[in-house]
Amino acid sequence: MGYLIRPVKADEWKRLRELRLAALSDPVARIAFNEPFEKVAAYPDEVWQRRAARSDEDRDPLTFIGEAPDGSWGGMVVVLVEQEDADERGGGEAPWAHIVGVYVRPEHRGTGLVRDLFAAAVEWAWSRSGPAVERVRLWVHQENDRAAALYRSLGFVETGRTMADPKDEGAVEYEMALERA
Protein backbone atom coordinates (compact mmCIF):
# COMPACT_ATOMS: atom_id res chain seq x y z
CA MET A 1 0.00 0.00 0.00
CA GLY A 2 1.44 3.37 -0.96
CA TYR A 3 1.11 6.10 1.64
CA LEU A 4 1.39 9.82 1.19
CA ILE A 5 3.68 11.01 3.99
CA ARG A 6 3.09 14.67 4.78
CA PRO A 7 2.70 17.18 7.58
CA VAL A 8 -0.74 17.72 9.08
CA LYS A 9 -2.60 20.70 7.65
CA ALA A 10 -4.14 23.36 9.90
CA ASP A 11 -7.72 22.44 9.03
CA GLU A 12 -7.11 18.77 9.93
CA TRP A 13 -6.93 19.31 13.68
CA LYS A 14 -9.98 17.14 14.39
CA ARG A 15 -8.39 14.22 12.55
CA LEU A 16 -5.14 14.81 14.44
CA ARG A 17 -7.00 14.67 17.75
CA GLU A 18 -8.77 11.46 16.72
CA LEU A 19 -5.49 9.77 15.73
CA ARG A 20 -3.76 10.77 18.96
CA LEU A 21 -6.69 9.51 21.04
CA ALA A 22 -6.65 6.24 19.06
CA ALA A 23 -2.96 5.88 19.94
CA LEU A 24 -3.59 6.50 23.64
CA SER A 25 -6.40 3.94 23.72
CA ASP A 26 -4.48 1.24 21.82
CA PRO A 27 -3.46 -1.37 24.42
CA VAL A 28 -0.28 -2.26 22.50
CA ALA A 29 0.85 1.31 21.83
CA ARG A 30 -0.17 2.86 25.15
CA ILE A 31 3.14 1.91 26.83
CA ALA A 32 4.97 4.35 24.55
CA PHE A 33 2.96 7.44 25.51
CA ASN A 34 3.41 9.42 28.70
CA GLU A 35 0.14 11.33 28.73
CA PRO A 36 -3.02 9.56 29.92
CA PHE A 37 -5.99 9.32 27.57
CA GLU A 38 -8.28 11.22 29.94
CA LYS A 39 -5.95 14.24 30.12
CA VAL A 40 -5.48 14.45 26.35
CA ALA A 41 -9.17 13.89 25.62
CA ALA A 42 -9.94 16.93 27.79
CA TYR A 43 -7.66 19.29 25.85
CA PRO A 44 -9.61 22.20 24.39
CA ASP A 45 -9.93 22.50 20.63
CA GLU A 46 -7.37 25.32 20.63
CA VAL A 47 -4.60 22.88 21.61
CA TRP A 48 -5.30 20.72 18.57
CA GLN A 49 -5.73 23.71 16.29
CA ARG A 50 -2.35 25.07 17.40
CA ARG A 51 -0.61 21.71 16.91
CA ALA A 52 -2.04 21.29 13.43
CA ALA A 53 -1.22 24.88 12.47
CA ARG A 54 2.42 24.50 13.55
CA SER A 55 2.83 21.46 11.32
CA ASP A 56 1.15 23.26 8.43
CA GLU A 57 3.63 26.14 8.89
CA ASP A 58 6.64 23.75 8.92
CA ARG A 59 7.35 24.60 12.58
CA ASP A 60 8.03 22.11 15.29
CA PRO A 61 6.66 20.15 16.86
CA LEU A 62 5.83 18.87 13.41
CA THR A 63 3.43 15.96 12.95
CA PHE A 64 3.82 13.78 9.89
CA ILE A 65 0.95 11.49 8.98
CA GLY A 66 0.74 8.55 6.61
CA GLU A 67 -2.32 8.95 4.42
CA ALA A 68 -3.53 5.75 2.75
CA PRO A 69 -4.91 5.78 -0.83
CA ASP A 70 -8.45 5.78 0.59
CA GLY A 71 -7.73 9.00 2.53
CA SER A 72 -7.54 7.33 5.95
CA TRP A 73 -4.65 8.12 8.27
CA GLY A 74 -2.62 5.02 9.05
CA GLY A 75 -0.17 6.53 11.50
CA MET A 76 1.90 9.46 12.66
CA VAL A 77 5.22 10.58 14.03
CA VAL A 78 6.04 13.87 15.76
CA VAL A 79 9.47 15.49 15.54
CA LEU A 80 10.75 18.57 17.31
CA VAL A 81 14.08 20.33 17.55
CA GLU A 82 15.50 20.99 20.99
CA GLN A 83 18.58 22.87 22.10
CA GLU A 84 21.01 20.58 23.85
CA ASP A 85 22.50 21.63 27.17
CA ALA A 86 26.17 22.51 26.84
CA ASP A 87 27.06 19.90 29.48
CA GLU A 88 24.88 17.09 28.16
CA ARG A 89 27.42 15.69 25.70
CA GLY A 90 30.46 17.62 26.69
CA GLY A 91 30.35 20.72 24.58
CA GLY A 92 28.51 22.92 22.19
CA GLU A 93 24.87 23.72 22.05
CA ALA A 94 24.05 21.88 18.84
CA PRO A 95 20.34 21.37 18.41
CA TRP A 96 19.04 17.85 18.14
CA ALA A 97 15.78 16.43 16.91
CA HIS A 98 13.54 14.45 19.21
CA ILE A 99 11.07 11.94 17.79
CA VAL A 100 7.94 11.37 19.88
CA GLY A 101 4.36 10.31 19.32
CA VAL A 102 5.10 7.35 17.03
CA TYR A 103 1.90 5.46 16.26
CA VAL A 104 0.63 3.17 13.52
CA ARG A 105 -2.93 1.85 13.60
CA PRO A 106 -3.11 -1.96 13.96
CA GLU A 107 -4.47 -2.50 10.44
CA HIS A 108 -1.51 -0.55 8.98
CA ARG A 109 1.26 -2.29 10.93
CA GLY A 110 3.71 -4.35 8.92
CA THR A 111 3.15 -2.29 5.75
CA GLY A 112 6.35 -0.23 5.94
CA LEU A 113 4.42 2.88 6.99
CA VAL A 114 6.46 3.45 10.13
CA ARG A 115 9.70 3.34 8.13
CA ASP A 116 8.31 5.95 5.73
CA LEU A 117 7.21 8.15 8.64
CA PHE A 118 10.67 7.92 10.22
CA ALA A 119 12.35 8.69 6.91
CA ALA A 120 10.27 11.88 6.62
CA ALA A 121 10.97 12.93 10.21
CA VAL A 122 14.72 12.33 9.94
CA GLU A 123 14.92 14.03 6.54
CA TRP A 124 13.08 17.04 7.96
CA ALA A 125 15.49 17.16 10.92
CA TRP A 126 18.57 16.96 8.67
CA SER A 127 17.16 19.74 6.49
CA ARG A 128 17.11 22.25 9.37
CA SER A 129 19.74 24.96 9.18
CA GLY A 130 21.42 27.53 11.39
CA PRO A 131 22.90 25.53 13.17
CA ALA A 132 22.30 22.14 11.61
CA VAL A 133 20.84 19.23 13.54
CA GLU A 134 23.49 16.54 14.01
CA ARG A 135 21.53 14.01 16.09
CA VAL A 136 18.03 12.55 16.20
CA ARG A 137 16.96 10.85 19.39
CA LEU A 138 14.02 9.07 20.97
CA TRP A 139 13.18 7.19 24.15
CA VAL A 140 11.91 3.62 24.20
CA HIS A 141 10.29 1.78 27.12
CA GLN A 142 12.16 -1.24 28.49
CA GLU A 143 9.20 -3.48 27.66
CA ASN A 144 8.79 -2.21 24.10
CA ASP A 145 11.11 -4.73 22.42
CA ARG A 146 9.31 -4.53 19.09
CA ALA A 147 9.84 -0.75 18.87
CA ALA A 148 13.48 -1.01 20.00
CA ALA A 149 14.15 -3.61 17.28
CA LEU A 150 12.55 -1.36 14.67
CA TYR A 151 14.59 1.65 15.79
CA ARG A 152 17.81 -0.41 15.65
CA SER A 153 16.92 -1.50 12.12
CA LEU A 154 16.62 2.20 11.22
CA GLY A 155 20.14 2.89 12.49
CA PHE A 156 19.35 4.12 16.01
CA VAL A 157 21.67 2.90 18.77
CA GLU A 158 21.36 2.94 22.53
CA THR A 159 23.31 5.84 24.03
CA GLY A 160 23.57 4.44 27.54
CA ARG A 161 21.30 7.15 28.94
CA THR A 162 18.18 6.05 30.80
CA MET A 163 15.37 7.70 32.68
CA ALA A 164 12.51 6.53 34.83
CA ASP A 165 9.23 6.07 32.99
CA PRO A 166 7.09 9.08 33.99
CA LYS A 167 4.08 6.73 34.34
CA ASP A 168 5.90 4.13 36.45
CA GLU A 169 8.99 5.02 38.47
CA GLY A 170 9.90 1.31 38.59
CA ALA A 171 10.24 1.10 34.81
CA VAL A 172 13.02 2.47 32.62
CA GLU A 173 13.16 4.14 29.24
CA TYR A 174 16.30 3.96 27.11
CA GLU A 175 17.58 6.73 24.89
CA MET A 176 18.40 5.74 21.32
CA ALA A 177 20.02 8.09 18.82
CA LEU A 178 20.91 8.42 15.18
CA GLU A 179 23.94 10.58 14.38
CA ARG A 180 24.25 12.41 11.08
CA ALA A 181 26.61 10.49 8.81
N, C-alpha and C positions, 0 to 999 in steps of 0.2 A: 504494500500500500504506500503510495507516495504522499507525503505530508508537505504542506506549505509551512515552513518555519518562519515566524515573523513576530515582531513585537505586538503587544496588545494595543489596540486603538482606543482613544479616549472614550468613544461612545460604546465600548464593549465592557464597561465596568460591571454590569450585571452578570455577564458571562464569566468574568474574572472571579467575582464573588462566588458564583456557583461552583466553579472548578476548585477553588481553594477550600470551600466547605466540603466538597466531595473528597478531597485529599485528607482533610482532618477527620472525616467519618470512616475512611477506609481502614479496616482493622489491620491490614498488612502494612500500609504506609504510615499509619499514625505514629509509630515509634520514631520516625524521622523529624517530626514537627514538634516545636517547643510550646506553641500556643494551643490552649484547649479550644475545642470546637465552640463551646458556649461563649467564650470571650470573643472569638472572631465573628461568630454569628450575630453578636450584638453591636458590632461596629456600625456606625451610621453610614449612610450612603456616601457622604463626603469623603470618607477614608478610601472607599473603592474608586470613586471618581478621581481622586488625587493620584492613586496608584496607576490607574489606567492612563491618565493624562501624562504622567512622567514617562511612561514607556513610549507613548505616542510621540513625545518630544525628544526621544533618544537620550533621556536622562535617567540616571540610576536612582533607586533600584529599577532595573529594567526587566520586565517579564516577557519572555519568549513563550509562545504557544505553538503547538503542533496541530495544524488544522487539517483534518482528513478531507478527502475528495468530496464527501457528502456535507461538508461544512461544520461537522462536529469537532470539538476540541478534544484531542486525545491525551494531551499532557502539557506540562509547563516546566520552566526552570526560571529562577530569578537570579540575576547577577547584579552586584553592586561593587563600586570601587571604594576602598577604604584607605586611609592614610595610615601607614605602619608607624608604630612608635619607634623612635630612634634606637632604643635599647633592645627591641624585640629580637632582632637578628644581628645585632652588633654593628649597626651603622646605617646611616642614610635614613631618609624618610620616603623611600620609594613607595608609591601606592601599589596596592595589590587588589585583585578582584576576589570577591567572596561569592561562591555559588551557594544558594539556599533555595528552599521551596521546590525541590525536585519532586515531580509527581507525574505518573503515567497511569491513566485509567486501566483497570484490569483487562478490559477487552482489547487494549492497544499494546499491552506488554508483549515483549518478544518480537516486535515488528521492526526494531531498529530506531524507533522514534526517540528514545532517550539519548541515543548516540547523536542523532541529528540535533536535538536540543542542546546538548553539551557542545557540539561543534559550533553552533551559533553563539552560545554564551562565551566560549573561549575566544572565538574570532572577534567578537565585539570587544572583549577585554584587551586583546592584543592591539586592536585598532585605536585605542585611546592614546592621546598624545599629551605632552607637556606636564609632567614627565610621564614616560611610558610605563605601563604596567609590566612587571617582570615576573609576576607570580600569580597563579590562580589557586585559591584554596577552598576547602570545604571541611565540614565535620561530619563524621559518620558514627552512629551508635554502635557500641560493642556487640550488640545482638543483630546488627543488620549486615550479616555476612554477604548476602546477595548484592547489596549496594556496594560494599567494599570491594568485592570481586569486579563489579562493573567498573568502578572508578580506577582500579589497578589496570584493567584492560584498556582504559583510556589514557594511561600514562601517569596517573596520580600515584604518589608514593607517600607512605606514612612519614611524618616529620619527627615523630617522637614526642610531640606535644599532645597532652590530654587535658580534658576538663571534665568536671562532674556534669552529668546530664541535669539540666535545669528542672526536669520533671521528677527526677529520682536521684538523690544525692549518692545512692549506692551504686549507680551505674556510671559508666565512663563513655565519653565520646573521644574519638581519635581524629586529629587533624591529618588531612591528606593534602598534598600540594602538587601542582604542575608548574615547573619552571619554564620560562621562555627558552627555547633552544638557542 
